[in-house]
Amino acid sequence: MRIERQRYTERFGSVRINDVQKVLELDSGRKVDLPLKEAIAVSKVEEAVIKDFEEKMAIIIPIKNEKLKLFEGVISGVPHDCLIIVVSNSERKQVDRFRMERDTLSQFCHFTQRQALIIHQKDQILAEALAQADYADMLDKDGKVKDGKSEGMIIGMLMAALSQKKYIGFVDADNYFPGAVWEYIKSYAAGFSMAKSPYAMVRILWRYKPKMSGEVYFNKWGRVSETTNKCLNSLISIKSGFETDIVKTGNAGEHAMSMKLAQILPYASGYAVEPQELISIFEEFGGALPMTYQTAAKHGVEIFQIESRNPHFHEEKGLFHLQDMLLQGLASIYHSPLCEPQTKQRIIKELLAQEALKPGEKPVKPHINSAPSKEKIRNFAKFMADRLDSYSALEKIS
């Protein structure tokens, strides 16, 4: 893979936010040394390097009642050496969609000779494991895991840690293009190969986000993403005293982290989860608030933003879905202790303009799930280690 070198880096305390790097070539050919002039502007990431990172990476796919054909396409796009972890919150009552997902994954793994894990968010053993891991904030009053993408992501992280993976990547289950999924994960590996810190995050910027309206129109920005990015940049600009537009991936569902970074971040529920990841990094390592993780602060946190070649074409879920995404995402910024009155006013103005909020209302603070710390991972592993095989996609459903 050939990818642009980092042309500009914004520094916010111990956080290094790299400006967008474009994928120039998906396959860069056999291993040869780059001419010096080319190496100044271009990074050539060899296939062997990418494969080394893929072997250490788990790809977590949260899913809830998606079309099986879409799901089948998504898993087929995950590079062979990555561990697939599917966390489902799909219906199990009238129609057991989870059984269908497991059958689909099992058949895929049988014919491709690879391993994958699949677990349902409401699994009772899982709930017991979370209780043992001191993760009561993820459980509802009935003792089951709460609904929510954030909860599914954390479950995936814990399963990845149990499988001794060093990196985790997330892919949404509603992507129509398996080739896009493949590229995202190659980009994750390329990003990690460029990182100088063990605390690293890679976020994907879609080259285009097509919409169908009689014909295909290739939008550059989604309305929610553009608004979230503006508000995140406003927060950084006012704190630093210099206006910036460095953040361009505020709502990036497709993103990846080193496990070292993943286990020290808290995660907001619902659609606030991706913006909250950035907010949590800025709060902990931006220098404006006391730092808890001194070792990570010493190394610094690196954020890579990589623009894909493939467009992102996914299921359209309507206006209310977009308003909900916007409201929850901006709420994570609004309620941050870093957020000053000017950015708060901007957030309220944006929410009113897009009818996501009524006059006089304020965004509700999202629920924050605590970080999957080393202690939580250790307690979770102690409970689940002997049961891990029962979540293999190749195991027969009981």
Long-range contacts (C-beta under 8 A, 24 or more apart in sequence): 1-25, 1-26, 1-27, 1-28, 1-44, 1-45, 1-47, 1-50, 1-186, 1-187, 1-190, 2-28, 2-42, 2-43, 2-44, 2-45, 3-42, 3-43, 3-45, 3-187, 3-190, 3-306, 4-41, 4-42, 4-43, 5-40, 5-41, 5-42, 5-43, 6-194, 8-246, 10-236, 10-244, 10-246, 12-236, 12-239, 12-240, 12-282, 12-285, 12-286, 12-287, 13-282, 13-285, 13-286, 13-287, 13-288, 14-285, 14-286, 14-287, 14-291, 14-296, 14-297, 14-298, 14-300, 14-301, 15-281, 15-282, 15-285, 15-286, 15-300, 15-301, 15-303, 16-197, 16-300, 16-301, 16-302, 16-303, 17-246, 17-247, 17-303, 17-305, 18-302, 18-303, 18-304, 18-305, 19-246, 19-305, 20-205, 20-248, 20-305, 20-306, 20-307, 21-304, 21-305, 21-306, 21-307, 22-306, 22-307, 23-183, 23-187, 23-306, 23-307, 23-308, 23-309, 26-183, 26-186, 26-309, 43-190, 43-194, 45-189, 45-190, 45-193, 45-194, 49-189, 49-193, 50-186, 50-189, 50-190, 50-193, 51-81, 51-189, 53-167, 53-188, 53-189, 53-192, 53-193, 54-79, 54-81, 54-82, 54-185, 54-189, 55-81, 55-82, 56-165, 56-166, 56-167, 57-82, 57-83, 57-165, 57-166, 57-167, 57-168, 57-169, 57-185, 57-188, 57-189, 57-256, 58-82, 58-83, 58-84, 58-85, 58-156, 58-159, 58-160, 58-163, 58-165, 58-167, 58-168, 58-169, 59-83, 59-84, 59-85, 59-168, 59-169, 59-170, 59-171, 59-185, 60-85, 60-86, 60-87, 60-152, 60-153, 60-156, 60-157, 60-159, 60-160, 60-168, 60-169, 60-170, 60-171, 61-85, 61-86, 61-87, 61-156, 61-170, 61-171, 61-172, 61-173, 62-87, 62-88, 62-89, 62-149, 62-152, 62-153, 62-156, 62-170, 62-172, 62-173, 63-87, 63-88, 63-89, 63-90, 63-101, 63-173, 64-88, 64-89, 64-90, 64-173, 65-90, 65-91, 65-97, 66-90, 66-173, 66-174, 66-315, 67-174, 67-315, 68-100, 68-101, 68-104, 70-173, 70-174, 70-175, 70-176, 70-315, 71-101, 71-104, 71-173, 72-104, 72-108, 73-175, 73-176, 73-177, 73-178, 73-181, 74-171, 74-172, 74-173, 74-175, 74-178, 74-181, 75-104, 75-105, 75-108, 75-116, 76-108, 76-178, 77-171, 77-175, 77-177, 77-178, 77-179, 77-180, 77-181, 77-182, 77-185, 78-171, 78-181, 78-182, 78-185, 79-182, 79-185, 79-186, 80-112, 80-114, 82-169, 82-185, 83-115, 83-116, 83-117, 83-160, 83-163, 83-165, 84-114, 84-115, 84-116, 84-117, 84-393, 85-116, 85-117, 85-118, 85-119, 85-156, 85-159, 85-160, 85-163, 86-116, 86-117, 86-118, 86-119, 86-393, 87-118, 87-119, 87-121, 87-152, 87-153, 87-155, 87-156, 87-159, 88-118, 88-119, 88-120, 88-121, 89-120, 89-121, 89-122, 89-147, 89-152, 90-120, 92-120, 92-122, 99-397, 102-393, 102-397, 103-397, 105-393, 106-393, 106-394, 108-393, 109-393, 109-394, 110-394, 115-392, 115-393, 115-394, 116-392, 116-393, 117-159, 117-163, 117-388, 117-391, 117-392, 117-393, 118-391, 118-393, 119-155, 119-159, 119-391, 121-145, 121-147, 121-151, 121-152, 121-155, 125-384, 125-387, 126-155, 128-383, 129-380, 129-383, 129-384, 130-380, 132-379, 132-380, 132-382, 132-383, 133-158, 133-376, 133-377, 133-379, 133-380, 133-383, 134-375, 134-376, 134-379, 135-369, 135-370, 135-376, 135-380, 137-367, 137-369, 137-370, 138-369, 146-269, 148-269, 148-270, 149-270, 149-271, 149-273, 150-267, 150-268, 150-269, 150-270, 150-272, 150-273, 150-369, 151-269, 151-369, 153-267, 153-273, 154-267, 154-369, 154-372, 157-259, 157-262, 157-263, 157-372, 158-372, 158-376, 158-377, 158-380, 158-384, 159-388, 159-391, 160-259, 161-259, 161-263, 161-372, 161-377, 161-380, 161-381, 162-377, 162-380, 162-381, 162-384, 162-385, 162-388, 163-388, 165-259, 166-258, 166-259, 167-192, 167-256, 167-257, 167-258, 167-259, 168-256, 168-257, 168-259, 168-262, 169-202, 169-254, 169-255, 169-256, 170-253, 170-254, 170-255, 170-256, 171-253, 171-254, 172-253, 172-254, 172-314, 174-314, 174-315, 175-312, 175-313, 175-314, 176-313, 176-314, 176-315, 177-310, 177-311, 177-312, 177-313, 179-310, 180-308, 180-310, 180-311, 180-312, 180-313, 183-308, 183-309, 183-310, 184-254, 184-308, 185-256, 187-306, 187-308, 188-256, 190-306, 191-256, 191-304, 191-306, 192-256, 192-258, 194-304, 195-258, 195-302, 195-304, 196-302, 197-299, 197-300, 197-301, 197-302, 198-258, 198-260, 198-261, 198-299, 199-258, 199-260, 199-261, 199-264, 199-296, 199-299, 199-300, 199-301, 199-302, 200-257, 200-258, 200-261, 200-301, 200-302, 200-303, 200-304, 201-255, 201-256, 201-257, 201-258, 201-261, 201-277, 201-281, 201-301, 201-302, 201-303, 201-304, 202-255, 202-256, 202-257, 202-304, 202-306, 203-249, 203-252, 203-254, 203-255, 203-303, 203-304, 203-305, 203-306, 204-249, 204-252, 204-254, 204-255, 204-305, 204-306, 204-307, 204-308, 205-248, 205-249, 205-252, 205-305, 205-306, 205-307, 205-308, 206-254, 206-307, 206-308, 206-311, 206-312, 207-307, 207-308, 207-309, 207-310, 207-311, 207-312, 208-311, 208-312, 209-311, 209-312, 209-313, 210-311, 210-312, 210-313, 211-316, 212-316, 218-311, 222-251, 223-322, 223-326, 223-354, 224-251, 224-322, 224-325, 224-326, 224-329, 225-249, 225-250, 225-251, 227-326, 227-330, 227-350, 227-354, 228-275, 228-326, 228-329, 228-330, 228-333, 230-346, 230-350, 231-330, 231-333, 231-343, 231-346, 231-347, 231-350, 232-275, 232-278, 232-279, 232-333, 234-342, 234-343, 234-346, 235-282, 235-333, 235-336, 235-338, 235-339, 235-340, 235-343, 236-282, 238-340, 238-342, 238-343, 239-286, 239-288, 239-338, 239-340, 247-278, 247-305, 248-305, 249-305, 250-274, 250-275, 250-278, 250-329, 251-275, 251-325, 251-329, 254-312, 260-296, 261-296, 261-301, 262-372, 263-371, 263-372, 263-373, 263-374, 263-377, 264-292, 264-293, 264-296, 264-371, 264-373, 265-371, 266-368, 266-369, 266-370, 266-371, 267-368, 267-369, 267-371, 268-328, 268-332, 268-366, 268-367, 268-368, 268-369, 269-366, 269-367, 269-368, 269-369, 270-324, 270-328, 270-366, 270-367, 271-324, 271-325, 271-328, 271-329, 272-328, 272-329, 272-331, 272-332, 272-366, 274-329, 275-329, 275-330, 275-332, 275-333, 276-332, 276-366, 276-368, 278-303, 279-332, 279-333, 279-336, 279-338, 282-336, 282-338, 283-336, 283-337, 283-338, 286-338, 288-338, 289-337, 289-338, 323-354, 323-355, 323-356, 324-356, 326-350, 326-351, 326-354, 326-356, 327-351, 327-356, 327-357, 327-363, 328-363, 328-366, 330-363, 331-363, 331-364, 331-365, 331-366, 332-366, 334-362, 334-363, 335-363, 335-365, 335-366
